[in-house]
Amino acid sequence: MAPLSKLTALVVAAALTATSAIAAGPDRKKPVSGQTIAELYSGTTWTKGGSYWGPDGSFQAIWEDSVGLGKWYATSKGYLCYEAT
């Protein structure tokens, strides 16, 4: 097998491995912690809908003609929750 063919085969094998890992989804035996969720979302904005997850737990969102204000938090089981009016 030529060196280029070996490299191509390696790249294809790596891509297939990565694709199958992504398709398998999250590891349900080892869920993400609430602390990790809080670190991931704190101070970030979702552009679709315009949601902001403040570092102080405040939550703000704009969706179409509506505005929502409230709070957000992550549970010990790794769930992201928010309450807004």
C-alpha positions, -999 to 999 in steps of 0.1 A, spaced: 0 0 0 14 34 -9 21 59 19 -7 82 7 -32 53 7 -22 44 42 -27 80 53 -61 81 36 -71 49 53 -60 63 87 -80 95 82 -111 76 71 -107 52 101 -103 82 125 -134 99 110 -155 68 114 -145 63 150 -153 99 158 -186 97 140 -197 66 159 -187 82 192 -208 113 185 -237 92 173 -236 72 206 -245 104 225 -237 113 260 -223 88 285 -254 82 307 -233 62 333 -211 93 339 -233 124 337 -219 159 337 -220 175 372 -240 205 381 -208 225 387 -196 217 351 -230 228 337 -228 261 357 -193 267 345 -203 261 309 -233 284 309 -223 312 333 -219 345 315 -229 331 281 -256 340 255 -276 318 232 -281 337 200 -312 318 190 -338 334 211 -313 357 228 -310 340 262 -283 352 287 -272 331 316 -256 356 341 -228 346 364 -249 357 394 -277 333 384 -298 359 366 -316 349 334 -327 371 306 -343 361 273 -359 376 242 -381 354 221 -400 370 192 -420 398 209 -415 385 244 -390 393 272 -383 369 301 -365 378 333 -357 353 361 -330 330 374 -311 299 363 -293 272 381 -278 237 376 -289 208 397 -265 183 413 -276 158 387 -264 181 359 -297 195 347 -298 231 336 -330 249 349 -344 283 346 -375 302 359 -386 333 341 -416 355 337 
